[in-house]
Amino acid sequence: MNKVFPILIFILFLQLSCQDNPIDNNGDNLFSVEIEVVDSTGNLIPNIQVSIWSIINNQSNLNKLESLNNINAATTIPFQIVQRCYTDLTLYDLNNTVFTKLVTGLYDAGMYEVNWSTLSKNGVYKCVLTASSDSQQTNVLFKDSIYMSLISPDPNVSVVGITDNKGKAFITDKLLFPHLFNLPLIPRTLEGGPEIVGYVSYSDSVVIAISNETFSKTVMFNRIVVDGQNKFRFVLNNNFLKLEKDNINVKKKFL
């Protein structure tokens, strides 16, 4: 089985204030995605894997983003320190919750770079660089941010749930759908950066992939996800179910 990794499609360079928060906190509309999987006669099917990833629209003169899917599932984040100071490079999710710390400690002036690779879920992350004269960050000398988007158009990596014994899977993590936060058009650079080669934006469309336990069979659907309650019903034909049964029989022969 081929080893599958998530793909960093692009690095987004934006100037942000410390208070920037793309989340709408009005709480008026609870978000959920309910997925029901049935066979051709309407019987509910359990243990079906559900994967979701957002579709990114091309803007300006960009080539198709699919052509970038062969780059490694890692990114190099360069940063510069102008004087000896305590340096902190931290990734946050769109809720401004710390996702991981990439750099922390006392650094001399100079250019640095850090490599980041992860198998974590799809989404948009904010990378914040803070330079301070002390380790407690009571005297901040410099602070800046970039956005990074981790999007993997692969069912193996993008699993968000498995149907239960009622054939249903429920997703309530709104952060899996960046377009719901009204992100602006964002410049995209090539792997070497920082020259801007075009702009990208998220659309309302997502790909929902329905897979069997071994990912030997996958059916993909395009759907619109809105900021509210979403319900989808997918019908699997007999060919999908027959292939899954055949795979189980083959596995038994080798036990």
C-alpha positions as CSV (number, residue, x, y, z in Angstrom):
1,M,0.0,0.0,0.0
2,N,1.4,3.4,-1.0
3,K,2.3,5.7,1.8
4,V,0.0,8.7,1.7
5,F,0.8,12.1,3.1
6,P,-1.2,15.4,3.4
7,I,-0.1,18.1,1.0
8,L,0.7,21.7,1.8
9,I,-0.9,23.4,-1.2
10,F,0.3,26.9,-0.5
11,I,1.8,29.4,2.0
12,L,-0.2,32.5,2.6
13,F,1.6,35.8,3.5
14,L,-0.6,38.3,5.3
15,Q,0.0,41.1,7.8
16,L,-2.2,40.5,10.8
17,S,-2.8,42.4,14.0
18,C,-2.6,40.5,17.3
19,Q,-6.4,40.7,17.5
20,D,-7.2,39.2,14.1
21,N,-9.7,36.3,14.4
22,P,-11.6,35.0,11.4
23,I,-14.1,33.2,13.5
24,D,-17.7,34.4,13.6
25,N,-18.6,34.0,17.3
26,N,-22.3,35.0,17.2
27,G,-23.3,31.5,18.0
28,D,-26.7,32.0,16.3
29,N,-26.4,29.0,13.9
30,L,-25.1,25.6,15.2
31,F,-23.0,23.9,12.6
32,S,-23.3,20.2,11.7
33,V,-22.9,17.8,8.8
34,E,-25.0,14.6,8.9
35,I,-24.1,11.9,6.4
36,E,-26.2,8.9,5.8
37,V,-25.0,6.0,3.7
38,V,-27.5,3.3,2.3
39,D,-27.5,0.6,-0.3
40,S,-29.6,0.6,-3.4
41,T,-32.6,-0.9,-1.5
42,G,-32.4,1.8,1.3
43,N,-30.6,-0.4,3.9
44,L,-28.3,1.6,6.2
45,I,-24.6,0.7,5.9
46,P,-22.3,0.9,9.0
47,N,-18.5,1.1,9.0
48,I,-18.2,3.2,5.9
49,Q,-15.4,5.8,6.0
50,V,-16.2,9.4,5.3
51,S,-13.6,11.8,4.1
52,I,-14.0,15.5,3.3
53,W,-11.8,18.3,1.8
54,S,-12.6,21.8,0.7
55,I,-12.3,22.8,-3.0
56,I,-10.0,25.7,-3.7
57,N,-10.9,28.0,-6.5
58,N,-8.3,29.3,-9.0
59,Q,-8.0,33.1,-9.3
60,S,-6.0,35.4,-11.5
61,N,-3.6,33.5,-13.8
62,L,-2.9,30.5,-11.7
63,N,-2.5,27.1,-13.2
64,K,-4.6,24.2,-11.9
65,L,-3.7,23.6,-8.2
66,E,-3.8,19.9,-8.8
67,S,-0.5,20.2,-10.6
68,L,1.1,21.0,-7.2
69,N,-0.2,17.8,-5.5
70,N,3.2,16.1,-6.0
71,I,5.1,18.3,-3.7
72,N,6.2,16.9,-0.4
73,A,3.9,17.0,2.6
74,A,6.2,19.4,4.4
75,T,6.8,23.1,4.2
76,T,9.9,25.3,5.0
77,I,9.0,28.4,7.0
78,P,11.8,31.1,6.8
79,F,12.1,33.8,9.4
80,Q,14.6,36.5,10.2
81,I,15.8,37.8,13.6
82,V,17.4,41.3,13.5
83,Q,19.0,41.0,17.0
84,R,19.7,38.5,19.7
85,C,16.3,37.8,21.3
86,Y,13.9,35.2,22.6
87,T,12.0,33.7,19.6
88,D,8.7,31.9,19.5
89,L,7.1,30.4,16.3
90,T,3.7,28.9,17.0
91,L,0.9,27.5,14.9
92,Y,-2.7,28.3,15.8
93,D,-5.9,27.0,14.4
94,L,-8.8,29.3,13.3
95,N,-10.0,29.3,16.9
96,N,-6.7,30.9,18.0
97,T,-5.9,27.7,19.9
98,V,-2.3,26.6,20.0
99,F,-1.8,23.7,17.6
100,T,1.9,23.2,18.0
101,K,5.1,25.2,18.8
102,L,7.8,25.1,16.1
103,V,10.5,27.3,17.6
104,T,11.1,28.5,21.1
105,G,14.4,29.8,22.7
106,L,17.1,32.4,22.5
107,Y,18.4,33.1,19.0
108,D,21.2,35.2,17.6
109,A,20.5,37.7,14.8
110,G,20.2,36.0,11.3
111,M,18.1,34.1,8.8
112,Y,16.6,30.8,9.9
113,E,14.2,28.3,8.6
114,V,12.1,25.5,10.1
115,N,10.6,22.4,8.4
116,W,7.2,21.3,9.3
117,S,5.5,18.1,8.3
118,T,2.3,16.7,9.8
119,L,-0.4,14.1,9.3
120,S,-3.0,16.3,11.0
121,K,-6.4,17.1,9.7
122,N,-7.1,19.5,6.9
123,G,-7.6,23.2,7.7
124,V,-6.1,26.7,7.8
125,Y,-3.4,27.5,10.4
126,K,-2.0,30.8,11.5
127,C,1.8,30.8,12.1
128,V,2.8,33.6,14.5
129,L,6.4,34.7,15.0
130,T,7.1,36.6,18.2
131,A,10.5,38.2,19.1
132,S,11.0,39.4,22.7
133,S,13.7,40.7,24.9
134,D,12.8,38.2,27.7
135,S,11.5,34.6,27.8
136,Q,8.2,35.6,29.3
137,Q,7.3,37.9,26.3
138,T,6.7,40.9,28.5
139,N,8.7,43.1,26.1
140,V,7.7,42.2,22.6
141,L,10.1,43.5,20.0
142,F,8.4,42.2,16.9
143,K,5.3,40.1,16.0
144,D,4.0,39.0,12.6
145,S,2.0,36.1,11.1
146,I,1.3,34.1,8.0
147,Y,-1.6,31.8,7.1
148,M,-0.9,28.3,5.9
149,S,-3.5,25.9,4.4
150,L,-3.1,22.1,4.8
151,I,-5.4,20.5,2.2
152,S,-5.0,16.8,1.2
153,P,-7.3,15.6,-1.6
154,D,-7.0,12.0,-0.5
155,P,-9.5,9.9,1.3
156,N,-6.8,8.1,3.4
157,V,-5.7,11.3,5.0
158,S,-8.9,13.3,5.1
159,V,-11.1,10.9,7.1
160,V,-13.5,12.8,9.3
161,G,-15.8,10.0,10.5
162,I,-17.1,6.4,10.1
163,T,-20.8,5.5,9.8
164,D,-22.3,4.1,13.0
165,N,-24.7,1.1,13.2
166,K,-27.4,3.4,11.8
167,G,-25.4,4.1,8.8
168,K,-24.8,7.7,9.8
169,A,-21.7,9.9,10.5
170,F,-21.8,13.3,12.1
171,I,-19.3,16.1,11.7
172,T,-19.5,19.2,13.9
173,D,-16.0,20.6,13.4
174,K,-16.6,23.8,11.5
175,L,-12.8,24.4,11.2
176,L,-12.7,21.7,8.5
177,F,-14.5,24.1,6.2
178,P,-12.4,27.3,5.8
179,H,-14.7,29.0,3.3
180,L,-17.3,29.4,6.0
181,F,-15.1,32.0,7.7
182,N,-15.2,34.4,4.7
183,L,-11.4,34.4,4.3
184,P,-10.3,37.0,1.7
185,L,-8.5,36.4,-1.5
186,I,-5.1,35.3,-0.4
187,P,-1.8,35.4,-2.3
188,R,-0.1,32.1,-3.1
189,T,3.6,31.7,-3.6
190,L,5.6,28.8,-5.1
191,E,7.6,26.5,-2.9
192,G,10.6,28.8,-3.1
193,G,8.5,32.0,-2.4
194,P,8.0,34.8,-1.6
195,E,7.0,36.0,-5.1
196,I,3.2,36.0,-5.5
197,V,2.1,33.9,-8.5
198,G,-1.6,34.4,-8.1
199,Y,-4.5,34.3,-5.6
200,V,-6.7,31.6,-4.2
201,S,-10.0,31.4,-2.4
202,Y,-12.2,28.7,-0.9
203,S,-15.5,27.9,-2.5
204,D,-18.7,26.5,-0.9
205,S,-18.1,23.2,-2.6
206,V,-16.5,20.2,-0.8
207,V,-15.6,16.7,-1.9
208,I,-17.2,14.0,0.2
209,A,-15.5,10.6,-0.3
210,I,-17.2,7.4,0.8
211,S,-14.8,4.5,1.2
212,N,-14.8,0.9,2.4
213,E,-12.5,-0.2,5.3
214,T,-9.5,-0.8,3.1
215,F,-9.9,2.2,0.8
216,S,-9.9,-0.2,-2.1
217,K,-13.1,1.3,-3.3
218,T,-14.1,5.0,-3.0
219,V,-17.0,7.0,-4.5
220,M,-16.7,10.8,-4.5
221,F,-19.5,13.4,-4.4
222,N,-19.5,17.2,-4.8
223,R,-21.7,19.0,-2.3
224,I,-22.4,22.5,-1.0
225,V,-21.8,23.0,2.7
226,V,-23.4,26.0,4.4
227,D,-23.0,27.6,7.8
228,G,-25.8,25.7,9.5
229,Q,-27.2,22.2,9.5
230,N,-26.3,20.0,6.5
231,K,-27.8,16.6,5.7
232,F,-26.6,14.4,2.9
233,R,-27.8,10.9,1.9
234,F,-25.5,8.8,-0.4
235,V,-26.6,5.6,-2.1
236,L,-23.9,3.0,-2.8
237,N,-24.6,0.7,-5.7
238,N,-24.1,-3.1,-5.8
239,N,-20.7,-2.9,-7.4
240,F,-19.3,-1.0,-4.4
241,L,-20.7,-3.4,-1.9
242,K,-19.7,-6.5,-4.0
243,L,-16.1,-5.3,-4.1
244,E,-16.0,-4.9,-0.4
245,K,-17.3,-8.4,0.1
246,D,-14.8,-9.8,-2.3
247,N,-11.9,-8.1,-0.5
248,I,-13.0,-9.6,2.8
249,N,-13.0,-13.1,1.3
250,V,-9.5,-12.6,-0.1
251,K,-8.2,-11.5,3.2
252,K,-9.6,-14.7,4.8
253,K,-7.7,-16.9,2.4
254,F,-4.4,-15.5,3.6
255,L,-5.1,-16.1,7.4
